[in-house]
Amino acid sequence: MRILLMLGGLVFTLAVGAVQVAESGYQAKRLMSQIQSVKSERDQMRLQWSQLVLEESTLTDEAIIYQVAEKRLGMALPTAQQVVYRVE
């Protein structure tokens, strides 16, 4: 009887261990999937960042700013007579 109890305990322990191994494998696969997803998102963000940096450098070019101000907004640099100095 004692041997049967020990054998039953051993079988139970092995079964629990097998379930834990299966669970660990599942979690490892799930985490690897999440890692791949995050890496893909990171790569997309890096690409977007590069595009934004390029766009920023283009938009901050002084010649382009003047061109947009003149053509789209109808602005022009004031002449010396149009400049008003204010002293407080």
C-alpha distance (Angstrom), angle and dihedral (degrees) to the residues before:
residue distance angle dihedral
M1 . . .
R2 3.78 . .
I3 3.79 90.6 .
L4 3.80 90.5 52.6
L5 3.81 90.8 52.5
M6 3.80 91.1 49.4
L7 3.78 90.8 46.7
G8 3.82 90.6 48.3
G9 3.81 90.3 49.8
L10 3.79 90.4 49.5
V11 3.81 92.2 49.8
F12 3.80 90.4 47.8
T13 3.81 91.3 49.4
L14 3.80 91.0 49.2
A15 3.80 91.2 48.6
V16 3.80 91.9 50.6
G17 3.81 89.9 47.8
A18 3.80 91.2 50.3
V19 3.80 91.2 50.8
Q20 3.80 90.3 49.4
V21 3.81 91.3 50.2
A22 3.81 90.6 50.2
E23 3.81 91.0 47.6
S24 3.80 91.3 48.9
G25 3.80 90.7 51.3
Y26 3.79 91.1 50.1
Q27 3.80 92.0 49.0
A28 3.80 91.2 47.8
K29 3.81 91.0 53.2
R30 3.80 91.6 46.5
L31 3.80 92.0 49.5
M32 3.80 92.2 47.5
S33 3.79 88.5 52.5
Q34 3.80 90.1 51.1
I35 3.80 90.8 48.3
Q36 3.80 91.0 52.8
S37 3.79 90.6 48.3
V38 3.80 92.3 50.2
K39 3.81 91.5 46.6
S40 3.79 90.0 51.9
E41 3.80 90.6 49.4
R42 3.82 89.8 47.9
D43 3.80 91.0 52.4
Q44 3.81 91.1 49.8
M45 3.80 90.4 49.8
R46 3.81 91.5 49.3
L47 3.79 89.9 52.2
Q48 3.79 91.2 47.9
W49 3.82 90.3 47.8
S50 3.80 91.0 52.2
Q51 3.79 90.4 50.0
L52 3.80 91.4 48.9
V53 3.80 92.3 49.2
L54 3.80 89.6 50.8
E55 3.80 91.1 47.6
E56 3.80 91.0 48.3
S57 3.79 92.3 51.4
T58 3.80 89.5 49.1
L59 3.79 94.2 48.0
T60 3.79 94.4 46.4
D61 3.79 92.8 54.5
E62 3.80 103.4 117.9
A63 3.80 94.6 -139.3
I64 3.80 91.3 54.8
I65 3.80 91.4 48.4
Y66 3.81 90.8 54.0
Q67 3.79 91.3 45.1
V68 3.81 93.1 51.6
A69 3.80 91.4 44.7
E70 3.79 92.0 52.0
K71 3.81 100.7 40.0
R72 3.79 104.7 32.6
L73 3.77 101.1 28.6
G74 3.81 100.2 30.0
M75 3.79 91.5 -127.0
A76 3.80 127.2 148.9
L77 3.77 136.5 -178.4
P78 3.80 110.6 -92.2
T79 3.76 120.4 -112.0
A80 3.79 120.2 -121.4
Q81 3.82 89.9 -98.7
Q82 3.81 91.6 53.8
V83 3.80 94.6 53.7
V84 3.79 113.2 98.7
Y85 3.78 119.9 -164.5
R86 3.74 116.7 -151.0
V87 3.77 120.1 -158.3
E88 3.76 120.0 -168.4
